[in-house]
């Protein structure tokens, strides 16, 4: 079975970031969920596979000490 999307809970486990960081990156417009954004408390964001790749690369860059501004540039201003 091919998965259509990933919930925030699945994303944080797969990518290895905190829910706070995922939420911050979404709210700041850095990396937003492609399939379904948050629409209020209790709503479920849905990320696609490309979102997961971008989030993982962003995490690796940030863990390596690359600034958020440079990370945004490196990911094409996601």
C-alpha positions as CSV (number, residue, x, y, z in Angstrom):
1,X,0.0,0.0,0.0
2,X,1.3,3.4,-1.0
3,X,0.9,6.1,1.7
4,X,-0.8,9.4,0.5
5,X,0.5,11.5,3.4
6,X,2.2,11.7,6.7
7,X,0.8,13.2,9.9
8,X,2.8,15.5,12.1
9,X,3.3,12.6,14.6
10,X,4.7,10.4,11.9
11,X,6.9,13.2,10.6
12,X,8.5,13.9,13.9
13,X,9.3,10.2,14.4
14,X,10.7,9.8,10.8
15,X,12.6,13.1,10.6
16,X,13.8,13.3,14.2
17,X,12.6,16.8,15.1
18,X,10.3,18.0,17.9
19,X,6.7,18.9,17.4
20,X,7.6,22.4,18.4
21,X,10.2,22.7,15.7
22,X,7.8,21.3,13.0
23,X,5.1,23.7,14.2
24,X,7.5,26.6,14.1
25,X,8.8,25.8,10.6
26,X,5.2,25.6,9.4
27,X,4.0,28.8,11.1
28,X,7.0,30.7,9.9
29,X,6.5,29.5,6.3
30,X,9.8,27.8,6.1
31,X,8.5,24.3,5.2
32,X,4.7,24.0,5.1
33,X,2.8,20.8,4.7
34,X,1.9,20.2,1.0
35,X,-1.2,18.1,1.4
36,X,-3.1,19.8,4.2
37,X,-2.2,22.6,6.5
38,X,-3.3,23.2,10.0
39,X,-6.7,24.8,10.3
40,X,-7.1,25.3,14.0
41,X,-6.4,23.5,17.2
42,X,-6.7,19.7,16.8
43,X,-6.5,19.8,13.0
44,X,-4.0,17.4,11.4
45,X,-1.3,18.5,9.0
46,X,-0.5,16.2,6.1
47,X,3.0,16.1,4.6
48,X,4.0,14.4,1.4
49,X,7.3,12.5,0.8
50,X,9.1,15.5,-0.6
51,X,8.2,17.5,2.5
52,X,9.9,14.8,4.6
53,X,13.0,15.0,2.5
54,X,13.1,18.8,2.8
55,X,12.5,18.6,6.6
56,X,15.3,15.9,7.0
57,X,17.8,18.0,5.0
58,X,16.8,21.1,6.9
59,X,17.4,19.2,10.2
60,X,20.8,17.9,9.1
61,X,21.9,21.4,8.0
62,X,20.7,23.0,11.3
63,X,22.4,20.2,13.3
64,X,25.6,21.0,11.4
65,X,25.4,24.6,12.5
66,X,24.1,26.2,9.3
67,X,21.9,29.2,10.1
68,X,18.2,29.1,9.3
69,X,18.6,31.9,6.7
70,X,21.3,29.9,4.9
71,X,19.2,26.7,5.2
72,X,16.3,28.5,3.6
73,X,18.5,29.6,0.7
74,X,19.9,26.1,0.3
75,X,16.5,24.6,0.1
76,X,15.4,27.1,-2.5
77,X,13.4,29.4,-0.2
78,X,10.8,26.7,0.5
